[in-house]
Amino acid sequence: MLPDLTAASWRKSTYSGNGGDCIEVADGFPGAVPVRDSKNPQGGALIFPTDAFAAFVARVKAGDFGTV
C-alpha cells in the first residue's frame, strides 16, 4: 500500500542551488522516502525504500556517477 502524501512536508536539499534542477523529499514515512520533481510538484512522486535511497545518496556523495 502506498503512503498518503497529501499532507507531506516536502523539502529541497541545501545543496540544490537555484538552477531549477531539484528534487524534493518528504520525511516522516517510516521505511520509505517519497521523492518528487520540484519543478512539477503536482506531477506525482516516486517512493523508494529507505535503505535503497540511502545507498543512492552515499554513491552520489562518493562521486560514483561523475559530476552532477
URCORWO-V697966 format. One record per backbone hydrogen bond with DSSP energy under -1.0 kcal/mol. NH is the residue of the N-H (numbers start at 1). CO is the residue of the C=O. Records with the same first field share a line. If there is no record, write none. Layout:
NH=CO ; CO
//
This chain:
8=5
11=25
16=13
22=20
24=36
25=11
26=34
32=29
33=48
35=46
36=24
38=22
40=37
43=40
46=35
48=33
50=31
53=49
54=50
55=51
56=52
57=53
58=54
59=55
60=56
61=57
62=58
63=60
64=59
66=63
//
